[in-house]
Amino acid sequence: MSDKQISPYAIIGKFSRIVKMWQQIEKQPRKFGIDEDLYSSEIHLIEVVGENEDMSVSELAGLMGVTKGAISQTLKKLENKDLILKASDPSNSSRFLVKLTAKGKIAFYAHEHWHETMDGGFKTYFTGLAEEKLIFMDDFLTMLENFLGKRT
């Protein structure tokens, strides 16, 4: 064990700084293999559509935990950027199904690659940890997720 002295306030401060850094990363638009900038909400909707082709707006909203209005607004932006297609559902003409265009698939795969690159260092680090440290990390993150979930 280490002789390193760590206060709870130092840990809370470090966590706060990490959250702020993550928020900054999420705010920055990225190209993801195409000419247009894509914001976090746009690329994450592309991710969900790419993993679940031919879903309706309602199904996408339910899957992402946001309103149909929020999905519709983002889909309109993606449609204007030629990244998604909306087509009438053959079994229900009042419903639209969403799929990626070829350009949308480029962004989808570039985003997957971005995550592999970003997440790769963490995977390597966590793979080398002893099981008791992994259990501690998992317990801590579960507690944090529950704590923050009660406040959103």
JORABEL-V19079 format. One record per backbone hydrogen bond with DSSP energy under -1.0 kcal/mol. CO is the residue of the C=O (numbers start at 0). NH is the residue of the N-H. If there is no record, write none. Layout:
# JORABEL-V19079
CO_NH, CO_NH
This chain:
# JORABEL-V19079
6_10, 7_11, 8_12, 9_13, 10_14, 11_15, 12_16, 13_17, 14_18, 15_19, 16_20, 17_21, 18_22, 19_23, 20_24, 21_25, 22_26, 23_27, 29_37, 30_33, 37_29, 38_42, 39_43, 40_44, 41_45, 42_46, 43_47, 44_48, 45_49, 46_50, 47_51, 54_97, 55_59, 56_60, 57_61, 58_62, 59_63, 60_64, 60_65, 66_70, 67_71, 68_72, 69_73, 70_74, 71_75, 72_76, 73_77, 74_78, 75_79, 76_80, 77_82, 78_81, 82_100, 84_98, 86_96, 88_91, 91_94, 94_88, 96_86, 97_53, 98_84, 100_104, 101_105, 102_106, 103_107, 104_108, 105_109, 106_110, 107_111, 108_112, 109_113, 110_114, 111_115, 112_116, 113_117, 114_118, 115_119, 118_122, 119_123, 120_124, 121_125, 122_126, 123_127, 125_128, 129_133, 130_134, 131_135, 132_136, 133_137, 134_138, 135_139, 136_140, 137_141, 138_142, 139_143, 140_144, 141_145, 142_146, 143_147, 144_148, 145_149, 147_150
